[in-house]
């Protein structure tokens, strides 16, 4: 039945949906790169997950360095927009709300800017990105990536080498192919711009518990993230306790963080120890506060989730627990000292032996001079 439904959906798309949008949009084919010097405004479509917006920040910085006059807009999601709210390189942020009235208002607001070029960095939802690009910039040059049958959504469709390279490099390839020039990759890195208000709560937390940020010398502390979205990336309670115990045995205090959905579990895990802290102690912290805490830490241990990219952006060494069921070179730690602990073939993260994780933590901390 599922196979039949998929075939029916494919038939509807190719027989009705694609011909309709092809007739509506009529985008001229552009085979040559666009001259960046002649572009005044660029819009980036990045309305997906938290990690996706973080890995895009090096390209944003490179564009601004190459063309300081450039006005850059970003279409973000409710999940990731907070991470670029204070980014000085971004001029406009548009949040795609699930509320139709707010959604239309944001599209209209973006359309008024009359963007010259739209880069669709949403690789797994080409149709929605193509429609959005045409609604916002009907006369702008729209550049996408994907299969040939999506070509009518854009003026230019790129074929990128993916799978064996980090997403930062894939996005640089996209931008360089779009504008026909090389950008200085070595001079930029992932980043999360924080305000003074974002750092206040983490600083007060550290002060209250006698912990110091890593730039103020020892004693430092480690952050342990116990949450992950996908089931195959989640860690078990036994693993969480083993990770914390390994850090404690090294003499480094541990601070546990989690997603709001795991607040109860976070409390349960920290109560297992007399000297382990939870951040925040009560309630929830927003993304920028978590990023500030990670930035103060000497080490982060986390399953494969957005915290890997937060650590990369905050220049904090990270140990990541990964599974071959989900792992891709595109989403590994980037630009920071790191250790990737991989589950066995076909096994989820929760099947990694606690003893192995503890040993990898001990070796990494020894290499980093924590022991």
N, C-alpha and C positions, 0 to 999 in steps of 0.2 A: 504493500500500500504506500509506504514512504517513497519507494522508487517511482511509483506512478505519479505521486504528488509532485516530486521534484521535476519529473519530465514535463508535467503540465505547467508548472511555474516557468520552466525554461521556454516552453512554447509561447506562453503569454508574453514573456519579456521580448523575445525575438520577433514575434508576429505583430505585437501591438504597441508595447511600451517603447521600445527602441525606435521604431519608425515614427511614432508620435513626437518624441523629443528631438529626433533628427530633423524633422520638419519645422519644429518650433525654434530651435536654437540657430541652425544654419551658420555654424562657426567656420570661418575661412581657415584653410590649412596654412600653418606657419612652419616652415622647415628649418629656418635659420634661428640661431640664438638671438635674444633681445639685447640691445646695447644698454647696459646698466646706467651709463651716463645720461641716456635719454629718458630714463624712467624716473618718475617723481614719487609714485606710491606703489607699494607692493603689499598684497594681502596673502597671508599664510593660513591655510585651513588645518587646524590642529585640535579639533573638537573630540578628542578621544580620551585616553587614560592619563593618569598623573605622570607616569614615566615618559610618555610620548612628548609631553610639553617640555620636560627637562632636557631630553636629548636633542631638542630643537634649538635650545638657547645658544650653542656654539655657532650655528649657521646665522642666527639673528645677529649676533655680535659681529660675525665676519661681513655680513652685508652692510652693516652700519659703518664698519671700518673702511670698507671699499668705497662706499658712497655715503658720506656723512649727511648729505642733503635728503636722503631717502626717508620717506614717511612709511613706517611699517605698521600694519594692522594684523591682528591675529584673531581668528575665529576660534574660540575655546569652548570647552564644555563646563558645566557646573562643577564637575569633579576636579578639573585642572586649572581653571582660570585664576584661582587665588595665587598660584605660584608665579604668575607674571604680572600681577597687579602693580607691583612697585618696580618693575624692570624699566630702567631708564632708556633702554634701546627700543622699547615698544611704545608707539604713539597712541594706538587705539586697541582696546580689547572688546570683542563682541562675544557675549555668552549665549550659546544656543539653549534656551530654556525649553522645557517640555510643555510649558504654557504657551498656547498658540498666539495669544495677543502679544506676549513678551517676545516670542520668536519673530513675529512679523515686525515688531518695533526695532529689533536688533538688525534685521535684514535691511530695513529701510534706512536705518542710521548708517550702516556700512555702505549701502548703495550711494548715499549722498557724497561720500568721499571720492567717488569716481576713480577707483583703483585702475592703474595702467596694466598691472600684471597680477594674476592670481596663481599661486603655487599650491596645488592640492597635495598635502602631505598625508592625507588619509588614504592609505594603500589598500585597506580591506573593505572600504565602503565607497567604491568608485562612483556608483550611481548617485548617492546622496551628495557626495562632494561635487560631482559634475553639475547637478541641478543647482546646488547652492552657489557655485561659482558663476553660473549664468544669471541667476537672480540678482546677485550683488554687482557683478561687473559685466553686463551684456556686451559692452563695447571694448572691454579690456582683453588682453591676451591671456588665455587660460591654459595652463600647462599641467598635465597629469601624468600618471604612470600606470601601466597596466596592459591588459589584453586589447587587441586591435578593435574588437567590437564596442569598446568604450570610446573610441576615437572621436565620435561626433560631439561628445560633451565638451571637448577641448579644441583649442587651435593647434596644440602640439601634444603628442603623446610620446613619452619617453620609455625606453626599455632599460631598466637598471639592473645591475649585477647585485643580487641580494642573496642572503643566506649565509655567506662566508665572511661577511664584513659587519662591523658594528654599525648600528643605525645612524650614529653621528656621521660616519663616513658615507653611508648611503645618501643621507640628506645633503652632504656636501657635493656628492656626485650630481644630485638632482639640480642644485643651485648652479653648479658650474656648467652643466649641460644647458640650462635655461638661459644663462647670460653669457656663455661662450668665453669664460675666463676662469683662472684659478684663484682660489681664495687661500689665505694663510691659515692653514689648519693648526699649525703648531702654536700659534699665538692666541688661541681662544680655547675655552673650556666650558663645560657645563657650569651653570650657576643658578642660584636662587637669590633674587634680590630681596632683602629683608628690611623692614623699618625698625625704628627703636622700639615701637610697641610690640613687635614680634619677638624681640629678644628679652623683654622685661620679665615675663613669667618664667622662662627657663633659668634666667640669671637668679631670680629670687629663689627658685627651687634649689639650685646648686648652693647658693649661700646658706639656705636654711639647713641643708644636710652636710655642710662642710666640704663640698666637692669643688674642685677648681676646673675651669676650662683648660683644654690641653695647651693653650699658648701661655698659660701662667705656671707651667711646671707641674710636678707631681704633688699630691696624688690626683691622677686623672680618673676617668671612669669609662666603662663600656656601656653601649646601648644594645639591648637585645630586643629585637622585634619578633613577636610570636604569631603575627597574623599574616595570612595570604588569602587571596580571593579564590583561586581555583583549588579544587580538592586535591589534585596531584601535587600541588606545591605546599600544602599545609604541613606543619610539623606536629608531632604528637606531644602530649603532656610530658612523657618520659624524655623526649628530646629537649623540650624547653627546660626542664629541670637539670638535665645533663649539661646543657650549654651554660646555664647560669652557674652551676657548680664548678665547671672547668674554669670559668672566669674568676670566681671567688677564690679558687685554689691558687690562682696566679697572684693574688693580692690586689686585684683591680676591682673596685666596687662596680656593681651591675645595676643598671636602671632599665626597667622593662617598659616597653611601649606596645601598643596594639591598636587595631582599628576600633572605632566605637562599638561595633558589634561584638567584640571580644573583651569588653571591659570587665565583665564578671570573671572570665577566665584569667585575665591579667591579675585581678585581685587575688584569685585563688592561688596562682603561681607564686606571687610575691609573698603571700602569707606562709608559704611552705618554708621560707627562710626568715631568719630574724634580722638580717642585715641587707636585704635586697629591697630596692625602692621601685615604685611605679610612678611613671609620669604620664599624665598628672595624677596626683594622689587621689583626686576625686573628679568625676565628670570626664570631659573630653578636651583635648587640645586641638587647635586648628592646624592645618598643614604647615603653615609658616613657623608656628611655635615648635612643632616637631623638627622641622628643618634646622631651626636655631639650636635645639638641643643636640641634634646629630653633629652640627658644626662644632660644638664644644667638646664632643666626645673624642677619646683617643682611639676608639675602635667600635665598629658596628658589626653585629652578627645577625643575619636575617635570612629567611627563605627568599626565593626568587620573587620579588615583588617591587613596588615602587621605591621602597626604602633603599634598595641597591642604588638607584639613580640619585636619590636624595643624598646618600653618602658620597657618591661620585661628585655631585655638584658642590657639596660642602667640603670637599677635599679631605674626607675622613677615610682612613683605611677600613676595608670591609671584607668580611668573610661571608660568602653567599652559598646557600644550600640550593642546589639545582637538580632537576630531573631531566633525563633524555626525552621524556614524554612531552616536555614543553620547551626545553632549552633551545636557544638559537644564539649564534655569535652576535646577532644584532642587539641583544639585550643584556650582555655581560657587563660587569663593572668597567668603568672607563676612566683612564687618567689618574688613578689612585692606586696605591699598594693594595693588593687584594689576593684572596685565595678562594677558588671555586671548588666546592665539595660536591661531587656529582654522584647521584644515585646510580645503581647498577641499571643496565639496559632493561627497559620496560617497567622499571620500578619507580614509584612515586617518592617524593622527598621523605615522607614518614618512614620509609624502609631503610634509610641510612642508619647504620649502627651508631648508637650513642657513643660507644667507645672510640669509633673512628672520628666522629665529630670532635670529641674532646681532645684527641691527639692532634688533629689538624689545628685546633685553636691553640694548643700549647706550642706547637712548632711555629705557627705564625707569630704569636706573641713573643717568642724567643727571638725570632728573626728581627722583629721590630724593636727589640730592646726593652720589652715590658717585664721580662723575667731576669 
